[in-house]
Amino acid sequence: MQYKYFTQELYYFRLFYFLSLS
């Protein structure tokens, strides 16, 4: 369950990073 939470955090981080590049 904690692993799933970590994956979700990473997903949001990548999304934010992608928006920053745009």
C-alpha positions as CSV (number, residue, x, y, z in Angstrom):
1,M,0.0,0.0,0.0
2,Q,2.9,2.4,0.8
3,Y,4.4,1.5,-2.5
4,K,1.3,2.5,-4.3
5,Y,1.3,5.8,-2.5
6,F,4.9,6.4,-3.5
7,T,4.0,5.7,-7.1
8,Q,1.2,8.2,-6.9
9,E,3.6,10.8,-5.5
10,L,6.0,10.1,-8.4
11,Y,3.2,10.4,-10.9
12,Y,2.3,13.9,-9.6
13,F,5.9,14.9,-9.6
14,R,6.3,13.9,-13.2
15,L,3.1,15.7,-14.1
16,F,4.3,18.9,-12.5
17,Y,7.7,18.6,-14.2
18,F,6.0,18.1,-17.6
19,L,3.9,21.2,-17.0
20,S,7.0,23.2,-16.0
21,L,8.7,22.3,-19.3
22,S,5.7,23.5,-21.4
